[in-house]
Amino acid sequence: MGERWALSAADGDGARLVPLGPDQLPAGPVRTEPDLVAAVRSRPEVDRWVWRSTAEVYPRLLAAGVRVERCYDIEDAELLLLGHEGRLGEPRSAAAAHARLRNAPVPPDPPARAAVPGAQSSLFEPQRADVPLEALLEVYAEQQRRHGATAHPGRMRLLTAAESAGTLVAAEMNRSGMPWRADVHRAVLHELLGERYAGGGEPRRLAELAEQVSRAFGHRVRPDLPADVVRAFTRAGISVRSTRRWELEGIDHPAVEPLIAYKKLYRIWTAHGWGWLQDWVRDGRFRPEYVPGGTVSGRWTTNGGGALQIPKVIRRAVVADEGWRLVVADADQMEPRVLAAISRDPGLMEVAGHEGDLYTALSDRAFSGDREHAKIALLGAVYGQTSGDGLKNLAALRRRFPLAVAYVDEAAKAGEEGRLVRTWLGRTSPRAPGAEESGEAGIPQDLVDDTGPGRSGGADARAWGRFTRNFVVQGSAADWALLMLAALRRATASMRAELVFFQHDEVVVHCPAEEAEAVAHAIREAGALAGRLTFGETPVRFPFTIAVVECYGDAK
């Protein structure tokens, strides 16, 4: 086992650091060095660095070509621990954590940093209160105690380690960027939208569709303004509540077809058009700022750039470098497999133990071979569809897989009663709006605390129950994905391959063509290892559909 050191950035480019012993306490004198990068580079034997924030330190190291194996991000750990203690929403900065230790006034967290296209995050971090190394060490020691006080300390420590690993992956992806061909992007935009007009107005194809919409209504209508469209339908004697596609498709009116086409192209123009290309693509790379754990369920977000909503047609611009390939991996039916693992339902674990199509296997056992009904039933259990065919299918699922359905039912009940729910590793849901401190639920029963008052029923309570029903599955899937990323990062460390994209069930690796087969193998192995680490030894398998392509648009 390698060494563990704590580090804090000092004035200018310097650093203060100290070795930590097996008890996680300082094992030597604090050292002050003039160059943070040199301090880390000169200690290759350190396999885990304890620091305030990866976003503060790691981009500076990466810019100098220094990569670290592991870290412990104190502020990410604080966020997880606050959530576990039912205090999500309290300031999570190291300064706030230290103030709580000293019973001092707790400073608010700094405001979120505005997105700066193409910027390296550490250069544009909002000002934070200075936290000396001694204070970080106090917070770190207290966090170790708090981990030990949880119901499952081993799981919680694993979650914290995985979250910290995710911050390293995010920083490295921010640094490497996704290969992006600006010339191909411009050609796609010209193909879809036509010529641009001077002055920044709508391109030709949008202008033509807007004219068709107005002509269909018999008067001038702005299709980019939903209120204007609703008024136009009302004037035509048609009542609509919104301009969503599913509602428009049910209307018999000549404006519908050009309106739907306009809305689709308008989204591409505004979200990934010429302005986006100019702002976000530099030197053949798209560099969004990934935010690990950006949602309460643990799923990632991005700070600007819309990286997680790239339309399929725009993916044609994501092209591997000459002689390189994109290895695109999608986790197959991830959330149903996670439900099998966390519920420990023997029947569903058996179904999820096959690497083929899970819904087909499920339909053979419970739905007379009807794959579509099997899929609706299982996703209905996860997302809370409890009416119509969803209710009928859920009843069939409950008869065949009672433990799986009971698991999400209990999570929903806990949410309706204002209790907390947890993922398998211990990530904790926020409290329902207006809920009193009323206990917690982290299924199975050994994580349920039924003390305290519950909430009254009603639509709001049922809605929150649907959220908590999904949280225990989606959040546990996010925990698995973090460990998969950490394992994949480690497996590819000796390669030239680089992780360039991730969202909850998909990862993209950019690598030399000769490494593609090894990368695909590493992804499969990382998924299997993450399953064992997250959920223990179960029959459940976590397979991937993997495509090796030159263009991202060809992967699906």
Residue, then its C-alpha position, 0 to 999 in steps of 0.5 A: m500500500g502506498e503513502r497518503w499525504a494531505l496537501s493544501a495550496a499555499d500562496g502563489d504556486g506553493a503548497r503545504l503538505v504532511p504525510l499521514g499515518p495508518d490512523q489517518l493522523p499526521a505522521g511527520p512535520v508540515r512541510t512548505e514547498p514553493d511549487l505545488v506541482a513539483a511537490v506532487r511530482s517528486r512524490p510518486e510513491v504517494d497513492r492518495w492525496v487528501w485535499r480540499s477540492t480536486a477542482e482547486v488542485y488537479p487542473r494545475l497538476l494536469a496542465a503540468g503533465v502530472r497525474v495522480e492515482r487517487c485522491y480524497d476530496i474533502e468537500d465532496a466527502e462533506l456533501l455526502l456526509l451532510g446528506h447522510e445526516g439529513r442535512l443536505g443543503e447546509p454549506r459543504s465547503a471546507a471552511a464551513a465544515h471547520a466552522r461547524l467543528r469550532n461552533a463558529p459562524v458557518p460561512p455560506d458556500p461561494p456562488a456557483r461559477a458561471a460557465v466559461p467556454g473552453a476555460q480550465s476550471s481552476l483558473f475561474e474558480p469563485q473566491r473561497a475562504d482560505v482554509p489552512l492545512e491544519a484546519l483541513l486535517e481537523v475536518y478530515a479527522e472528523q469526517q473519518r469519525r462520521h464515516g465510522a458512525t454510519a450504519h454501513p461504514g465500509r459502504m460509505r467509505l467506498l462511496t466517498a472514495a468513488e466520488s473522489a475518483g470521479t472528480l479525477v476522471a472529470a478533471e481529466m476529461n475536461r483537460s483532454g476534451m472530446p474530438w470535434r470536427a468544426d468543418v463537419h459541424r458547419a456542414v451539418l448545420h448548413e445541411l439542416l438549416g440552410e444559409r445564415y442571414a446577416g445580423g444573426g437572424e434565423p437561418r433560411r430553413l427556419a425562416e421558411l418553416a416559420e412562414q409555412v406556420s403563419r400561412a397555415f394559421g392565416h396570420r403572422v405567428r411566432p413559432d419560437l414563442p409557445a404562448d403565440v402558438v397556443r393563442a393561434f390554435t385557440r383562435a383556430g378553435i383548438s384548445v392546447r395546453s402546451t406546444r409539446r410534440w406529443e400534444l401537437e401530434g394529436i391535432d389535425h391542423p396544417a400548421v402542425e407538421p411545419l411547427i414540429a419541424y421548426k421546433k426540432l431545428y430551432r433547438i439545434w440552432t440555439a443549443h448547438g448552432w454556429g454560436w455554440l460551435q464558436d464558443w465551445v470548440r477550440d483546437g479540435r476539442f469540445r471541453p465542457e466542464y463535467v460536474p460529478g454528482g451534479t444531481v442529488s442522485g449522483r448523476w453527473t451534469t455539465n456547467g454549460g456546453g450541453a454535453l449531455q444533450i448532443p443531438k444524434v445528428i450533431r454527433r456526426a461532428v465527433v470524429a476520432d483523430e487520424g489513426w484513432r478510434l472512439v470506443v462507445a460503450d452503453a450499459d445494457q438495461m442498467e437500472p433494472r439490473v441494479l434493482a435486481a442487485i439491491s433488492r436481492d430478489p432471487g428471480l430477478m437476479e437470475v434474469a439479470g444474470h444473463e448478458g443478453d437482452l434482460y427484457t426478453a428474458l423477463s418476458d419469457r418468465a412472467f409475460s408470456g414472451d411479450r417483451e414490450h409488456a415486460k419492459i413497461a412493467l419493470l420501468g413502471a416499477v422503477y419510475g412509479q407508473t401506477s395507472g392503466d396498463g402500468l398498474k396491470n403489468l406491475a401486478a404481474l411483476r409483483r407476483r413473479f418478483p415480490l422482493a424487487v417490487a417491495y423494495v421500490d414500494e418501501a422507498a416510495k412509502a418512505g418518501e410519502e411519509g417524509r423519511l430519507v432513503r439511501t442508495w446501496l452505498g449510502r448516498t442519501s435523498p434530500r428531505a421532502p419539501g416541508a418535511e419534518e425530521s422524521g426518520e430515514a429509510g434505506i432499504p432493506q429494513d436495517l437502514v429504516d428508522d421509523t421514529g418521528p412524525g410522518r407526513s400527511g398524504g396528498a399529491d405532493a407526498r405521492a409525487w415525492g414517493r415517486f422520486t424516492r422510488n426512483f432515487v434508490v435505483q437511479g442513485s445506486a446505478a450512479d454509485w456503480a457507474l462511479l466505480m466503473l469509471a474508477a476501474l476503467r481509469r486505472a485499467t487504461a492508465s498505461m495506455r494512450a487512451e483517454l476518457v472523453f465522455f460520460q453520462h449515466d449509462e454511456v462512456v466514450v474512450h478515444c484511443p489509438a486504433e491498435e488499443a481499441e480491442a484492449v479498451a473494450h475489454a477493459i470496459r467490460e472488466a470495469g463493469a464487472l468489477a464495479g458490480r462486485l465492489t458495489f453490490g457484493e457477489t451476486p448473480v447479476r451481470f452488467p454487460f455493455t453494448i460496445a461499438v468501435v467507430e471513427c465517428y460518434g454518430d455511427a455508434k448508434 
